[in-house]
Amino acid sequence: MMKSTIRKLAGAVLVLAVSASVAASDAMTEQAFAGLMQLEGQWQGTMAKSDGTSVNLQLSYKSKSNGSALLEESSEDGVEMLNIFNIQEGTVVSTHYCGLMNKPVARLVSAQGGVIKFETDAAESGLQEGKDEYVNTWALSLMPEDESQFKYEYTVIRPDRSIITASAMVTRVE
């Protein structure tokens, strides 16, 4: 009888822990997507890369599909790219149509303190580390104290597994 009660109690604790985790995940997803949607408009800045180069960066964000997706159009010194953020399977997904001629699919990994982070799922993207060059991580650091700017960062992993980092403070122009 005692073992049965302990098993039931342990099962109830497990259900509560899983429910709390799902609720936290839902809250993180909603918070991240709401933060991204606040970026609607035009942005610009200069992106510095760890390979010593810098490029002009222009970003445009538009709500699409009845508010279920956010379209990011970017231009790095004239190289145009697209990124679509939407909620799939309970998390924010970023699908990036890249100037590197591939399509990394990244999933939200955290959203704390205004910093929204994504990591590419190489297998889902049809990419292979050690073979392909692709955007591996993304971070958008929103600044609630100054909604006219945010920090835009990403990393690119190269076939030799070296990493290039890119970072820009962008300012709202519209």
Secondary structure, 3 states (H helix, E strand, C coil): CHHHHHHHHHHHHHHHHHHHHHHHHHHHHHHHHHHHHCCCEEEEEEEEECCCCEEEEEEEEEEEHHHCEEEEEEEECCEEEEEEEEEECCEEEEEEECCCCCCCEEEEEEEECCEEEEEECHHHHCCCCCCCCEEEEEEEEECCCCCCEEEEEEEEECCCCCEEEEEEEEEECC
